[in-house]
């Protein structure tokens, strides 16, 4: 059986900015983290500019776009403000995520079905600007069908529930994600996955043949406190590659 295609690793640098903002100082710098991630083998950088600017701020997006040699994945809510920012900076990709001001982190996937009328023109404007649009959604065939109808070429499957549960329930959720990834291929969608992944749970997700990219942030930034960012990323890269190799 031929080897599985290379699976990209996108490193989310949001929580470098979280630490910086806790003291209101210029450091630690998300751009410096992104450059270290590139040196450690990351294939792209993700940054989520939230409405309340709790971590990444506008200047970070400008500096990341101008200072990186890697693709920038701009996570954004489906608002006019964020579309305008995306159109100004023209990142490689824009991943539309659900966003609630009171949540600690993104809770669940975007309801593309229920928000079709709102999302359709936003997706079209981003795509017309040459930005690759991704939707952060649940592993639900209805949501995948709607991604196609909306004209989004990429989806990112929410792995948060898989990461939070154990035993048979976790295996059932893993199977659901695998089925959704296979359905993506049938639909012509590029399939990514992310949220809550760490060294202990990344392997089974990385081994899904149709998942072409993983986006991981919080765990890597936390692990970097103990081992350094480059070492944390290299170990994640090793585990992903090992899982792909074992699945081939």
Residue pairs with C-beta under 8 A, 6 or more apart in sequence:
1 248
2 248
3 244
3 245
3 248
4 209
4 244
4 245
4 247
4 248
5 212
6 244
7 206
7 211
7 212
7 213
7 214
7 240
7 241
7 244
8 43
8 44
8 212
8 213
8 214
9 41
9 42
9 43
9 44
9 213
9 214
9 216
9 233
9 236
9 237
9 240
10 42
10 43
10 44
10 45
10 46
10 73
10 192
10 194
10 213
10 214
10 215
10 216
11 33
11 34
11 37
11 42
11 44
11 45
11 46
11 215
11 216
11 217
11 220
11 233
12 45
12 46
12 47
12 48
12 75
12 194
12 215
12 216
12 217
12 218
12 220
13 30
13 33
13 34
13 37
13 45
13 46
13 47
13 56
13 64
13 217
13 221
14 30
14 46
14 47
14 48
14 55
14 56
14 217
14 218
14 221
15 55
15 217
15 218
15 221
15 222
16 28
16 29
16 30
16 33
16 221
17 30
17 55
17 56
17 57
17 60
18 54
18 55
19 28
19 221
20 26
20 27
20 28
20 29
20 30
21 54
21 55
21 57
30 47
30 56
30 60
30 63
30 64
31 60
31 63
31 64
31 67
31 68
33 221
33 229
34 42
34 45
34 64
34 67
34 68
34 70
35 67
35 68
36 229
36 230
36 233
37 45
37 70
37 229
37 230
37 233
38 45
38 68
38 69
38 70
39 230
40 229
40 230
40 231
40 233
40 234
40 237
41 233
41 234
41 237
42 70
42 233
42 237
43 70
43 71
43 213
44 70
44 71
44 72
44 73
44 92
44 93
44 213
45 64
45 68
45 70
45 71
45 72
45 73
46 72
46 73
46 75
46 95
46 215
46 217
47 56
47 60
47 61
47 64
47 72
47 73
47 74
47 75
48 55
48 56
48 75
48 76
48 97
48 106
49 56
49 57
49 58
49 60
49 61
49 74
49 75
49 76
49 82
49 85
50 56
50 77
50 99
51 77
51 79
51 81
51 82
51 99
51 101
52 101
58 85
61 72
61 74
61 85
61 89
61 91
62 89
64 72
65 72
65 89
65 90
65 91
71 91
71 92
71 93
72 91
72 92
72 93
73 91
73 92
73 93
73 94
73 95
73 134
73 215
74 85
74 86
74 89
74 91
74 93
74 94
74 95
75 94
75 95
75 97
75 136
76 82
76 83
76 85
76 86
76 94
76 95
76 96
76 97
77 96
77 97
77 98
77 99
78 96
78 110
78 115
78 118
78 119
78 122
83 122
83 125
83 126
86 94
86 126
86 129
86 131
87 125
87 126
87 129
87 131
90 129
90 130
90 131
91 131
92 131
92 132
93 131
93 132
93 133
93 134
93 154
94 126
94 131
94 132
94 133
94 134
95 133
95 134
95 135
95 136
95 154
95 156
95 215
96 110
96 119
96 122
96 123
96 133
96 134
96 135
96 136
96 152
97 106
97 110
97 136
98 106
98 107
98 108
98 109
98 110
98 111
98 136
99 106
100 107
105 195
105 218
106 136
106 158
106 160
106 195
107 160
108 138
108 158
108 160
109 136
109 137
109 138
109 140
109 143
109 157
109 158
110 135
110 136
110 137
110 143
111 143
112 119
112 135
112 137
112 143
112 146
112 147
112 150
113 142
113 143
113 146
116 146
116 149
116 150
119 135
119 150
120 150
120 151
123 133
123 150
123 151
123 152
124 151
126 133
127 133
127 151
132 153
132 154
133 151
133 152
133 153
133 154
134 152
134 153
134 154
134 155
134 156
134 192
135 143
135 147
135 150
135 152
135 154
135 155
135 156
136 155
136 156
136 158
137 143
137 144
137 147
137 155
137 156
137 157
137 158
138 157
138 158
139 157
139 158
139 176
139 177
139 179
139 180
139 181
140 180
141 180
141 183
143 155
144 155
144 180
144 183
144 184
144 187
144 189
145 187
147 155
147 187
147 189
148 187
148 188
148 189
152 189
153 189
153 190
154 189
154 190
154 191
154 192
155 184
155 189
155 190
155 191
155 192
156 192
156 193
156 194
156 213
156 215
157 177
157 180
157 181
157 191
157 192
157 193
157 194
157 211
158 193
158 194
158 195
159 177
159 193
159 194
159 195
159 196
159 197
159 205
160 195
160 196
161 173
162 170
162 173
162 174
162 177
162 196
162 201
162 205
163 195
163 196
163 197
163 198
163 201
164 196
165 173
174 204
174 205
177 193
177 205
177 208
178 208
180 191
181 191
181 193
181 208
181 209
181 210
181 211
182 210
184 190
184 191
184 210
185 191
185 210
190 212
190 213
191 210
191 211
191 212
192 211
192 212
192 213
192 214
192 215
193 205
193 208
193 211
193 213
193 214
193 215
194 214
194 215
194 216
195 215
196 218
196 219
197 205
197 214
197 216
197 219
198 216
198 219
199 219
199 223
199 235
199 236
199 239
202 214
202 216
202 236
202 239
202 240
202 243
203 239
203 240
203 242
203 243
204 243
205 211
205 214
206 214
206 239
206 240
206 243
206 244
207 243
207 244
207 246
207 247
208 247
209 247
214 240
216 236
220 229
220 232
220 233
220 236
221 229
223 232
223 235
224 231
224 232
227 235
